[in-house]
């Protein structure tokens, strides 16, 4: 089904209105919203959960299917990065080590 210009315009305006409304919802209140302690404790794990939700499928899947070979540079890069993080607890080093393993395996071995 092909959308007309009018349908595209209405869709864009509608999505913009929904975005503005949902992002300004917390600014409309006159008083500060107080979150319960259990919500604040749970929100501490939100960045880690979001990162895992993005990274795990990227590492273990390729084109919608599970990786079925050990000749995948991503697996070795994640293993090296994880090992470095356990050893030193540094984020920058984890990224650098992971990339130092990933790039040569991709470029030189074609994994």
VOPAGU-2260 file (C-alpha; in pm, 1 decimal, decimal comma):
REM VOPAGU-2260
SITE   aa  ch    i         X         Y         Z
SITE  UNK   A    0       0,0       0,0       0,0
SITE  UNK   A    1     141,9     337,4    -101,2
SITE  UNK   A    2      73,4     634,8     121,2
SITE  UNK   A    3     -25,2     966,1     -31,2
SITE  UNK   A    4     148,6    1288,9      62,6
SITE  UNK   A    5    -144,9    1379,3     283,9
SITE  UNK   A    6    -118,8    1047,6     474,0
SITE  UNK   A    7     254,2    1100,3     526,4
SITE  UNK   A    8     193,7    1454,0     655,8
SITE  UNK   A    9     -76,0    1339,0     900,5
SITE  UNK   A   10     148,7    1056,5    1023,2
SITE  UNK   A   11     442,1    1290,6    1086,7
SITE  UNK   A   12     227,7    1549,2    1265,3
SITE  UNK   A   13      63,4    1277,0    1475,3
SITE  UNK   A   14     394,0    1122,2    1578,0
SITE  UNK   A   15     535,0    1466,3    1661,5
SITE  UNK   A   16     231,2    1545,5    1878,2
SITE  UNK   A   17     258,3    1214,6    2063,6
SITE  UNK   A   18     630,9    1270,6    2120,4
SITE  UNK   A   19     582,5    1625,0    2253,5
SITE  UNK   A   20     297,5    1515,0    2481,5
SITE  UNK   A   21     478,7    1215,6    2630,6
SITE  UNK   A   22     805,4    1405,4    2683,4
SITE  UNK   A   23     637,6    1707,3    2841,7
SITE  UNK   A   24     404,8    1503,7    3063,4
SITE  UNK   A   25     632,0    1529,9    3368,4
SITE  UNK   A   26     678,4    1904,5    3321,2
SITE  UNK   A   27     305,5    1974,4    3351,1
SITE  UNK   A   28     285,2    1894,4    3722,5
SITE  UNK   A   29     313,6    2175,7    3978,8
SITE  UNK   A   30     488,4    1958,4    4234,1
SITE  UNK   A   31     777,8    1717,7    4212,4
SITE  UNK   A   32     685,8    1356,2    4151,2
SITE  UNK   A   33     833,1    1135,2    4420,7
SITE  UNK   A   34     925,7     784,8    4311,9
SITE  UNK   A   35     896,8     499,1    4560,0
SITE  UNK   A   36    1225,7     349,3    4678,2
SITE  UNK   A   37    1164,6      20,9    4495,8
SITE  UNK   A   38    1129,1     209,7    4165,5
SITE  UNK   A   39    1450,8     404,9    4223,8
SITE  UNK   A   40    1636,5      83,5    4310,5
SITE  UNK   A   41    1502,3     -80,8    3994,9
SITE  UNK   A   42    1598,5     214,0    3775,3
SITE  UNK   A   43    1963,3     166,6    3871,2
SITE  UNK   A   44    1963,5    -147,5    3655,3
SITE  UNK   A   45    1787,1       7,0    3355,1
SITE  UNK   A   46    2105,6     110,7    3166,5
SITE  UNK   A   47    2257,7    -234,8    3212,4
SITE  UNK   A   48    1936,7    -404,7    3099,1
SITE  UNK   A   49    1913,0    -180,8    2791,4
SITE  UNK   A   50    2276,7    -247,1    2702,9
SITE  UNK   A   51    2229,8    -621,8    2738,4
SITE  UNK   A   52    1912,0    -610,7    2527,8
SITE  UNK   A   53    2105,4    -444,5    2246,5
SITE  UNK   A   54    2436,5    -630,8    2267,8
SITE  UNK   A   55    2338,2    -992,0    2333,9
SITE  UNK   A   56    2136,1   -1039,7    2012,7
SITE  UNK   A   57    2410,9    -864,1    1815,0
SITE  UNK   A   58    2672,9   -1106,2    1947,8
SITE  UNK   A   59    2485,7   -1436,7    1933,7
SITE  UNK   A   60    2279,8   -1384,3    1617,9
SITE  UNK   A   61    2361,1   -1322,8    1254,3
SITE  UNK   A   62    2088,4   -1233,6    1003,4
SITE  UNK   A   63    1815,6   -1355,7    1237,8
SITE  UNK   A   64    1974,7   -1693,7    1316,8
SITE  UNK   A   65    2192,6   -1808,9    1603,4
SITE  UNK   A   66    2563,0   -1814,7    1526,9
SITE  UNK   A   67    2649,0   -2179,6    1462,7
SITE  UNK   A   68    3024,8   -2155,1    1412,9
SITE  UNK   A   69    3316,3   -2063,8    1634,5
SITE  UNK   A   70    3467,2   -1862,2    1347,6
SITE  UNK   A   71    3289,7   -1544,1    1445,9
SITE  UNK   A   72    3505,5   -1248,7    1546,7
SITE  UNK   A   73    3234,8   -1108,7    1773,4
SITE  UNK   A   74    3254,3   -1405,5    2009,0
SITE  UNK   A   75    3629,2   -1367,3    2056,0
SITE  UNK   A   76    3603,1    -989,0    2094,0
SITE  UNK   A   77    3337,5   -1023,8    2364,0
SITE  UNK   A   78    3544,4   -1287,9    2544,0
SITE  UNK   A   79    3855,4   -1067,5    2536,5
SITE  UNK   A   80    3662,7    -759,0    2647,2
SITE  UNK   A   81    3491,4    -948,4    2926,8
SITE  UNK   A   82    3823,5   -1090,0    3044,6
SITE  UNK   A   83    3977,5    -743,6    3052,9
SITE  UNK   A   84    3680,7    -600,3    3241,0
SITE  UNK   A   85    3696,7    -874,6    3503,6
SITE  UNK   A   86    4071,5    -816,3    3539,2
SITE  UNK   A   87    4086,3    -432,7    3545,9
SITE  UNK   A   88    3725,4    -302,8    3573,5
SITE  UNK   A   89    3787,3     -34,1    3312,4
SITE  UNK   A   90    3531,6      55,3    3045,8
SITE  UNK   A   91    3770,7     223,2    2802,0
SITE  UNK   A   92    4013,8     -68,6    2815,9
SITE  UNK   A   93    3727,8    -312,8    2763,1
SITE  UNK   A   94    3624,1    -132,2    2446,8
SITE  UNK   A   95    3981,0    -103,1    2319,5
SITE  UNK   A   96    4065,6    -469,1    2384,5
SITE  UNK   A   97    3740,9    -584,7    2224,6
SITE  UNK   A   98    3807,5    -376,0    1914,8
SITE  UNK   A   99    4173,3    -483,2    1906,4
SITE  UNK   A  100    4051,6    -842,9    1876,4
SITE  UNK   A  101    3752,5    -778,2    1649,2
SITE  UNK   A  102    3916,9    -566,0    1379,0
SITE  UNK   A  103    4211,0    -796,7    1292,5
SITE  UNK   A  104    3988,3   -1104,2    1288,8
SITE  UNK   A  105    3746,3    -930,8    1053,3
SITE  UNK   A  106    4008,1    -771,6     827,7
SITE  UNK   A  107    4276,3   -1039,3     811,0
SITE  UNK   A  108    4077,9   -1361,0     854,1
SITE  UNK   A  109    3751,0   -1240,0     703,6
SITE  UNK   A  110    3540,7   -1367,0     992,0
